[in-house]
Each structure stands twice: as C-alpha cells, then as structure tokens.
Amino acid sequence: MKRSQLRAIPAVEKVLQALGDAGLPRPMVVEVVRRELAALRKSKSIPEFDSVITNIRGALRDLRSSRIRPLINGTGILIHTNFGRSPLGERVIESLSLIGANYNNLEYGLAGGKRGGRAAYLEQSLAVLCAAEAATVVNNNAAALVLILRHFCDASATSGANSAHPKNEVIISRGELVQIGGGFRIPDILETSGARLREVGTTNRTTLRDYARAIGRDTALILKVHRSNFFMDGFVESPPAEEIAALARQKRVPFVEDLGSGAMIETQVTPGLEHEPTPAEVIRRGVDLVCFSGDKLLSGPQAGIIAGKAKLVDALKRDPFFRALRCDKLILSALEATADIYMRGDPHIPVLQMLRATTNELRSRAESIRDALEGLPLRAVVGTGQAQIGGGTLPRSSVASVTLDLIHGSVPAQEFAARLRDQPLPVIGYVARGRVKLDLRTIFVRQDAAVIAAIRAAAAQP
Ligand SMILES: *Cc1c(COP(=O)(O)O)cnc(C)c1O
C-alpha cells in the first residue's frame, strides 16, 4: 500500500519539465517542488498530476510575489510602513550608486593617507540640522533607544560605588508606555536593554512632582516618548519638557526623548497638518539626547539618529554595543545626501514634494488618466480623498487629496483591487463605497502612464 502511494508521487524532474520557465532561479524552483512533493508524501491521497502542477504553480507565484519589488502607492499614505516608508529622491539614489559601485573613503583620511574616522561629515551635518552639540547614527530608532538605555543603565551599574544598588531605573510617564507599529513596545524595549521601568503618573496625567518623587539613587535616566501614532484629549496633563529638563539637571540625571519622527520642516504650514516637534526644538527645550528615525518625516534611508550633548554622544559611540548597530556605507551616503538636501533648502525630498502638490495639480492628472481609460468596461471618475502622513506620525492630520475612482462593470471592487495588485508593476489602492480609489498624492507623476497601463490590463482580464 505504502509503496504504491510512493510510486504515485511524480518525479522532481518530470514536474520541473511540466512547469517550464517559472521566472525564478532554478535552485529556488527545485526547492519548492521538493517541499510540495514532500508534503504530498505525508498526505493520505495523492491528487492527479495536473492538480499537483497547479498547486506548485500557486506556491511559485506566492514565492515570486514575495520578492522585494517596486509598486505604485495609491493609498494616499505618504510614509507607508508596509511599502518601505519614504521613497528616496534622485540625488540620494545618485549618491548610493556612486558610493556602492566604487571604493570610497568610508574610514580613510585622504589628507594623511591613513585610516580615518567614519561618518565624520554626516555626524556634523546631523548636529547642524538638529542644532545640537553632536550627533551620530545607528541602524534604526529602535536600535538608538536600546543603545541609549543599555549604555546609561549598564555603565552606571558597574561604575557605581554602591553596586548593590545598580543605577538602572528608567523613569517614564504611564501616558508614554506606548506601542509603535509591530513589535516595538516601550516596556519590552526597556526590559531588553536591562533597564527597570519606573512608571510615574497615570495614563492621562503626569505632573512634575511625579517625576521629582521618583528620582532616587537607582535612577539611570528620565525618558520621554513622543506619542507619535496616537493622541490623547480631555483631562490630560504632562509637564513641559523644559521643566523636566530643569529637574533632571538639578538631580544630575540624563533626560532623553524618543521623538520617533524627525521632521525638519514646519509641518503646520501645510493645511491640514498639525505641528510635529522637530529635533532642534526638542534640544532647545533642554533634553540631553533626542533620537528619531531616518525614514519617517526626514524621508531618508532607514536609520536611527541620536543628537544632543557631545559628552553623551561620544560616550555612546565608545560603547562596544555601538559597533553592533553601526550603519553601512550605503546608508551613510544616503543619509549624508539627505542631510545636504535639507541644508541647501532644496525641495528634493519626494515625500515633501508629494505633500506640497496642490489639489489642482492632482485633479488635472486624475482627469488625464481618466480620459486615457475610455473604451474600457469600467467607469472612471475623479473623486476626493484625504491623504495621511502615515509611518506612525501625525495621526490627527490629513491633507485634502484627489482620487481616481474606478467602478468595473462586472467585477466587484475588492476583486478589481486584487487584479491591480496582481499586475507586473502592482498598483495598490483602497476600496470605499464600492469603488477602487487611487489617491494621486502618493503616485509619482512619472508613474501615471504605468497606472493607465495597469488599469487597462486589469480591466481587460477575462
Ligand atoms: C517609529 C518610532 C520608533 C521606532 O523607530 P524605527 O526607526 O522604526 O526603529 C520608536 N519610537 C517612536 C516614538 C517612534 O515613533
């Protein structure tokens, strides 16, 4: 019985032949085939050869679509965490390819012809942008926070005269024990870093007295976490950062703020947006160190930037753990190019350009796309939408936007949206009131022709 079942399992070679070109490297295809056949071996009944092939084709399609590739973002969410946060501009890409394709002076002093410091220019330019004494950079903001916490907790624990009382308590308001996106929870980050959480205040109200009472000989630092992705309203209170800073100075405890997003622009000048505190503003209020992401509102590559007092930044850079979190040459060059753009006052940051586009510009693009869709079995109309910053920033804000709304004659909206996602250059929109909506604000002008092609292909599908 068992033998006859085994014999019914098709040979790998035969399956490979039947599959033809799967559009993936052969070793990957062989691996998928082996796994699928192994699963069959465990199952009770073995399907017909054709349906085995169909299943394997499905598995290969899933694998192919999991490859990283560009897509068109019609969601209206500018910094979309699932879509790689901020797209990089032309200048940044130029720098990436130039540095990536050549040897470079990453750790070489050209003047002396010897080994040199890493990221010296970048660190200075970030310090200038943040109006801070010094700055440095690690892989992401989560890493920046872990480095800071580990450093001030561990270092104090071993160097303290009284080692029975390790200085590893981190004071934080109960209203700031937040979760940012998937897998980033402040209490967990603290625990990972060897810090003991000392919560003060309540969810909605924390006073300066709450902070003052919590400070003791175990206190390693005071942490403030920006409520990036939610807001609280009503009976709420938290002391101004200036007052916490004064208290921290008086008690000789470092005061650190996890700002999350690194806005270098005054967001409130855009209608619909609130003010997002900038790193420079936070430093001015008296925090000793601020950390934020490179790929949120700063719109550079993924990175975690730390800025503040030179003494503290230098100490962090000397921590052995810093070495484990350092960025590679591509990130450093991309971030350097991004910082340069801000310092020149250029408008070459894609997310900021998208934010600035007027609804008139967006509407005329939507109309052109609509006009190019005539003769298809669908109705295309120009609609309205609300674009959002996304990436866990400015949760209360939205910007008026223009959409292209698609209503297919016979295909339900959800299915038509799936067809658009299934194109060679996937187009992602959202469904509202039975329509597939594509927000023009997050679609690059250079992608308009590709949007038309994708809609045409999706509409023509049987
Ligand atoms: C986004 C965010 C983080 C995490 O930053 P990553 O760069 O994604 O690691 C941490 N803290 C706050 C407040 C954030 O908004």
The ligand as a Gaussian input file, in Angstrom:
#p B3LYP/6-31G(d) Opt

LIG

0 1
 C        8.808000      54.911000      14.891000
 C        9.183000      55.052000      16.287000
 C       10.150000      54.217000      16.843000
 C       10.818000      53.127000      16.061000
 O       11.657000      53.640000      15.084000
 P       12.330000      52.691000      13.967000
 O       13.188000      53.616000      13.169000
 O       11.203000      52.105000      13.199000
 O       13.111000      51.666000      14.689000
 C       10.476000      54.410000      18.163000
 N        9.893000      55.355000      18.907000
 C        8.949000      56.187000      18.408000
 C        8.338000      57.221000      19.296000
 C        8.564000      56.070000      17.077000
 O        7.625000      56.877000      16.576000

